[in-house]
Amino acid sequence: MLDIQTGAQAPPHPTPPIEFVTIQLMPVVQGGVSVSLKSTIFDETDLDLIDQDIAHERVTTIDELVGLIRAHVRIGCQPSVSPASLG
């Protein structure tokens, strides 16, 4: 599972932190859409960006697409902003 921590210090982890996630959509002749989820990390040793496949599936509805993203990409809770702190 991919875990993106936002607004908080990430705990030590054996793999480098995720830089960003790419979602690629491609229509399929038989119907539906092919979805590819990839993460990109920065390799501090080789000073290079590395892509890693997260998931590759065929979906037929937006709900299935959102479900696929929810199953494989989790974005950490962001601290809530109170209206008083904005003014």
Helices and strands as residue ranges (DSSP letters): E 2-4, E 18-27, E 33-43, E 48-59, H 62-72, E 73-75, H 83-86
